[in-house]
Amino acid sequence: TQETVHVIDRMRESIATLLGAIEPETISVGQNMTTLSFALARGLSRVLNKGDEVLITQLDHEANRGPWLTLRDVGVNVREVKLLPTGVLDYEDFASKINENTRLVCLGMSANSIGTVNNFKLVRELTYKYNSWLLLDAVHYAPHFSIDVQALGCDFLLCSAYKFYGPHLGFLYSKPGLLDRVPTDRLRTAGQVA
């Protein structure tokens, strides 16, 4: 109904404002971050090629690892950045693993297990160098810090409202126009709306 559409549109506007997105059309809503990640991974499995690479880290929550590991089923090489004994990612290892074949880097902004806040600005610089997409998992970061996806320059960002006292929903920010290039699951009667 029109009232439901209006409520959803207002929610997307609010989330866009919370994340610093320029338009509500960049926000997709789902059951949670994990479900959205699996859906995005399925879509990306249709555009990534055998031999392409995805980087994940040993520090990330399984919700930001498991979906990307499924890309191995289509020939994508999923590589893992090491965690140092100090609880910090090994950024030298990161720099040695990202290369011209890296299409996507998936990084938690902060760790749920030990609270480490990752150097996502450094990682963004590395992804720019190799023209790789950057996906940030903000589930454990969003309740504690402000987020501005424009300043971060990320291509995708995921978070879950229930982590900051909202309903049990997840949100996916996608850089304007980017999700339109990913053939996500949808009914044939549905338009190309995120």
Residue pairs with C-beta under 8 A, 6 or more apart in sequence:
8 29
9 24
11 29
12 24
12 25
12 27
12 29
13 24
15 21
15 24
15 27
15 29
15 171
15 173
16 22
16 23
16 24
16 26
16 27
16 173
18 142
18 147
19 27
19 147
19 148
19 149
19 157
19 159
19 171
19 173
20 147
20 148
20 149
20 150
20 151
21 27
21 149
21 150
21 173
22 150
22 176
23 176
25 176
25 193
25 194
26 173
26 174
26 175
26 176
26 179
26 194
27 171
27 172
27 173
27 194
28 36
28 171
28 172
28 174
28 179
28 194
29 169
29 170
29 171
29 172
30 36
30 39
30 169
30 170
30 171
30 172
31 168
31 169
31 170
32 160
32 162
32 168
32 169
32 170
33 63
33 64
33 137
33 139
33 158
33 159
33 160
33 170
33 171
34 63
34 66
34 67
34 170
35 170
36 158
36 170
36 171
36 172
37 63
37 64
37 66
37 67
37 68
37 137
37 158
38 66
38 67
38 70
39 184
39 185
40 67
40 135
40 156
40 172
40 182
40 184
41 67
41 68
41 70
41 71
42 70
42 184
42 185
43 182
43 183
43 184
43 185
44 71
44 104
44 182
45 70
45 71
45 73
45 74
45 76
46 182
46 183
47 181
47 182
47 183
48 54
48 71
48 74
48 76
48 103
48 104
49 75
49 76
50 74
50 75
50 76
51 75
51 76
51 77
51 101
52 76
52 77
52 101
52 102
52 103
53 76
53 77
53 78
53 79
53 99
53 101
53 102
53 103
54 68
54 71
54 76
54 77
54 78
54 79
54 102
54 103
54 104
54 105
54 106
55 78
55 79
55 80
55 81
55 94
55 97
55 98
55 102
55 104
55 105
55 106
56 64
56 65
56 68
56 69
56 78
56 79
56 80
56 81
56 106
57 80
57 81
57 83
57 89
57 106
57 107
57 108
57 118
58 80
58 81
58 82
58 83
58 89
59 83
59 87
59 89
59 108
59 111
59 113
59 114
59 116
59 118
60 106
60 107
60 108
60 111
60 137
61 108
61 111
61 112
61 113
61 137
61 139
61 140
63 137
63 139
64 106
64 107
64 108
64 135
64 137
64 158
65 106
68 78
68 104
68 106
69 78
71 78
72 78
76 103
77 101
79 97
81 89
81 90
81 93
81 94
81 97
82 89
82 90
82 93
83 89
83 90
84 90
87 111
87 114
87 116
88 116
89 116
89 118
89 119
91 119
91 122
94 123
94 126
95 126
98 105
98 126
98 127
98 129
98 130
98 132
99 130
100 130
102 127
102 130
102 132
103 132
103 133
104 132
104 133
104 134
104 135
105 123
105 126
105 127
105 132
105 133
105 134
105 135
106 135
106 137
107 118
107 120
107 123
107 134
107 135
107 136
107 137
108 118
108 136
108 137
108 139
108 140
108 141
109 117
109 118
109 120
109 136
109 137
109 138
109 140
109 141
109 145
110 116
110 117
110 118
110 140
110 141
110 144
110 145
111 118
111 140
112 139
112 140
117 141
117 145
120 134
120 136
120 152
120 154
121 152
123 134
124 134
124 152
124 153
124 154
126 132
127 133
127 134
128 153
133 155
133 156
133 178
134 153
134 154
134 155
134 156
135 154
135 155
135 156
135 157
135 158
136 152
136 154
136 156
136 157
136 158
137 157
137 158
137 159
138 147
138 157
138 158
138 159
139 158
139 159
139 160
139 163
140 163
141 147
141 159
142 159
142 163
142 164
143 163
143 164
147 157
147 159
149 157
149 173
149 175
154 173
154 175
155 174
155 175
155 178
156 172
156 173
156 174
156 175
156 178
157 172
157 173
158 170
158 171
158 172
158 173
159 170
159 171
160 168
160 169
160 170
160 171
161 167
161 168
161 169
161 170
161 171
162 168
162 169
172 179
172 194
174 194
179 194
180 192
180 194
186 192
